[in-house]
Amino acid sequence: MIITRRAAGLMALGALPALAQGEAMRIVAAFPPGAALDGVARLLADGASRGTVERLRGTAVVDNRPGANGNIAAAQVARAPADGRTLLLAIDTTFSLNPHLYANPGFDFARDLGPVAIAGTFPLALLVNPASGITDLAGLAAAARARPLLYASGGNGSPGHLAMEALRASLGLPPAAFEHVPFRGNAEALTALIAGQVGVGFLAVGGGADFVRDGRLRGLAVSGTRRMAMLPEAPTVAELGQPGFDVRFAFVLVAPRGLPAEVRRDWAGLVAAVMAQPAARERLEGWGVDPEAGGPAEAAAWIAAAGERWGRIARDTGMRVG
């Protein structure tokens, strides 16, 4: 008998009690262990295992599948049954940017996957090496006008790449004012910035705060709408004369297309419950993540708005991977 994805999803309503009997659920994480996204995935898996939402009670594991800006993980989950046992946690750019960045990302978001929840958002910190002589945003713009300014990111199409190009556009600088130097992840980018191989980078707040405190880096600004507790002295870019500048990214939980609405609501409820727990919020703050939560509609709206924004940036800059 051939069972379609839609039929399998409907059958899953009857299969939900199997989750309570111990059948493992899997959260596929699009980043390696140690990353903030991995930490959020483990908070959600722990919440499911503890029975935070009764209908999801059961063993839940995290399966790390990093690579290709989330494409590897997304393609795997796109092929999974829509039964509520396999979900994907990724940065929203996997769905909003990758269709513009890759000729063939390996999945079609509209066809293969559906949004379940927003599981935290995060800004980035604009960091400079003190040896660069850059002490503020005006100085950064002046340096870029004098000669191309090398900046680090965690890779082509990474949040740091996008945030810097958004800043360049906000400052009214031409594409040639900044020269992108991609690295294999945030940690390598930070190392290069500390070593002075590059002068500046928009990087994770959690990764860079310690180096600002010990003087190896200078924090010029944060990309979100408010100052961060980890970098209290760093103003927002909007405070520095760029009103309306708001570059944040979301961790988004998605599932194979066809997941029954009841199961989707259960997973969204789990995310909201975990994000509200004081212990989880404390850990999220330590990773530079805001404990924002939203259901399927909010996640879909975030991805759509980000797709419009980053698609325009990709077209204007010729951003492309393959």
ChimeraX attribute file (.defattr): number of C-alpha atoms within 10 A of each C-alpha:
attribute: neighborCount
match mode: 1-to-1
recipient: residues
	/A:1	3
	/A:2	6
	/A:3	9
	/A:4	12
	/A:5	19
	/A:6	16
	/A:7	13
	/A:8	18
	/A:9	23
	/A:10	17
	/A:11	15
	/A:12	20
	/A:13	16
	/A:14	10
	/A:15	14
	/A:16	18
	/A:17	15
	/A:18	15
	/A:19	19
	/A:20	17
	/A:21	11
	/A:22	14
	/A:23	15
	/A:24	16
	/A:25	22
	/A:26	19
	/A:27	24
	/A:28	25
	/A:29	28
	/A:30	27
	/A:31	25
	/A:32	15
	/A:33	17
	/A:34	8
	/A:35	18
	/A:36	22
	/A:37	24
	/A:38	22
	/A:39	20
	/A:40	25
	/A:41	30
	/A:42	19
	/A:43	19
	/A:44	27
	/A:45	22
	/A:46	18
	/A:47	21
	/A:48	24
	/A:49	21
	/A:50	15
	/A:51	15
	/A:52	18
	/A:53	18
	/A:54	14
	/A:55	17
	/A:56	26
	/A:57	23
	/A:58	23
	/A:59	20
	/A:60	24
	/A:61	19
	/A:62	22
	/A:63	20
	/A:64	18
	/A:65	19
	/A:66	18
	/A:67	13
	/A:68	19
	/A:69	25
	/A:70	23
	/A:71	23
	/A:72	17
	/A:73	26
	/A:74	32
	/A:75	18
	/A:76	17
	/A:77	25
	/A:78	24
	/A:79	15
	/A:80	18
	/A:81	21
	/A:82	29
	/A:83	28
	/A:84	26
	/A:85	21
	/A:86	23
	/A:87	30
	/A:88	31
	/A:89	30
	/A:90	28
	/A:91	27
	/A:92	26
	/A:93	24
	/A:94	25
	/A:95	26
	/A:96	21
	/A:97	25
	/A:98	26
	/A:99	19
	/A:100	23
	/A:101	23
	/A:102	17
	/A:103	11
	/A:104	13
	/A:105	21
	/A:106	15
	/A:107	21
	/A:108	14
	/A:109	21
	/A:110	10
	/A:111	11
	/A:112	19
	/A:113	25
	/A:114	22
	/A:115	28
	/A:116	31
	/A:117	29
	/A:118	30
	/A:119	30
	/A:120	25
	/A:121	20
	/A:122	25
	/A:123	29
	/A:124	27
	/A:125	30
	/A:126	26
	/A:127	30
	/A:128	28
	/A:129	25
	/A:130	19
	/A:131	14
	/A:132	13
	/A:133	12
	/A:134	20
	/A:135	15
	/A:136	14
	/A:137	17
	/A:138	13
	/A:139	12
	/A:140	19
	/A:141	19
	/A:142	14
	/A:143	17
	/A:144	19
	/A:145	15
	/A:146	10
	/A:147	12
	/A:148	14
	/A:149	19
	/A:150	17
	/A:151	24
	/A:152	29
	/A:153	31
	/A:154	23
	/A:155	20
	/A:156	21
	/A:157	25
	/A:158	21
	/A:159	25
	/A:160	28
	/A:161	22
	/A:162	22
	/A:163	26
	/A:164	24
	/A:165	24
	/A:166	19
	/A:167	20
	/A:168	18
	/A:169	14
	/A:170	14
	/A:171	14
	/A:172	11
	/A:173	16
	/A:174	13
	/A:175	14
	/A:176	14
	/A:177	19
	/A:178	21
	/A:179	16
	/A:180	21
	/A:181	18
	/A:182	19
	/A:183	18
	/A:184	13
	/A:185	16
	/A:186	24
	/A:187	17
	/A:188	16
	/A:189	26
	/A:190	27
	/A:191	14
	/A:192	21
	/A:193	24
	/A:194	22
	/A:195	14
	/A:196	16
	/A:197	15
	/A:198	22
	/A:199	23
	/A:200	31
	/A:201	28
	/A:202	32
	/A:203	30
	/A:204	26
	/A:205	26
	/A:206	21
	/A:207	19
	/A:208	26
	/A:209	22
	/A:210	14
	/A:211	15
	/A:212	20
	/A:213	13
	/A:214	9
	/A:215	11
	/A:216	16
	/A:217	24
	/A:218	25
	/A:219	27
	/A:220	24
	/A:221	25
	/A:222	30
	/A:223	28
	/A:224	22
	/A:225	17
	/A:226	16
	/A:227	18
	/A:228	24
	/A:229	13
	/A:230	18
	/A:231	21
	/A:232	13
	/A:233	13
	/A:234	21
	/A:235	20
	/A:236	24
	/A:237	26
	/A:238	17
	/A:239	16
	/A:240	14
	/A:241	12
	/A:242	14
	/A:243	11
	/A:244	12
	/A:245	18
	/A:246	19
	/A:247	21
	/A:248	16
	/A:249	21
	/A:250	25
	/A:251	25
	/A:252	29
	/A:253	28
	/A:254	31
	/A:255	28
	/A:256	28
	/A:257	23
	/A:258	22
	/A:259	26
	/A:260	18
	/A:261	13
	/A:262	12
	/A:263	21
	/A:264	22
	/A:265	15
	/A:266	18
	/A:267	25
	/A:268	23
	/A:269	19
	/A:270	24
	/A:271	31
	/A:272	21
	/A:273	16
	/A:274	24
	/A:275	23
	/A:276	14
	/A:277	11
	/A:278	10
	/A:279	10
	/A:280	18
	/A:281	18
	/A:282	14
	/A:283	16
	/A:284	22
	/A:285	16
	/A:286	17
	/A:287	20
	/A:288	25
	/A:289	27
	/A:290	19
	/A:291	23
	/A:292	17
	/A:293	24
	/A:294	19
	/A:295	21
	/A:296	21
	/A:297	12
	/A:298	15
	/A:299	23
	/A:300	20
	/A:301	12
	/A:302	19
	/A:303	23
	/A:304	14
	/A:305	12
	/A:306	21
	/A:307	21
	/A:308	12
	/A:309	15
	/A:310	23
	/A:311	18
	/A:312	14
	/A:313	18
	/A:314	18
	/A:315	12
	/A:316	12
	/A:317	12
	/A:318	12
	/A:319	19
	/A:320	14
	/A:321	13
	/A:322	9
